[in-house]
Amino acid sequence: TFAKRKMGLIKKAMELSVLCEVEMVLVIFGVPTPVSKTGKLTQYASKDVDLLLARFMEQTPTEVYTNDDYDMFKGVAE
């Protein structure tokens, strides 16, 4: 289910942050529903989200991925 996968993704983000000593922000926009017209917004940040997003806006990413890159990740260990 979506809720279970979302929690798994957040757990992986936390593990990556702690074990690899990286700072990260994860933003998940849920699908709009009759109950939540805009969809639920879920956020995880390893540090202050505003500081991390400001840093993001000041830099140019060295790696950018979209759903079009999915095939590249086939066979990558979880």
Protein Blocks (a to p, Z undefined) as FASTA:
>chain_A
ZZlmmmmmmmmmmmmmmmnopacdddddddddfklmnopaddddfbdfklmmmmmmmpcc
fbdcdfklmmmmgoiaZZ
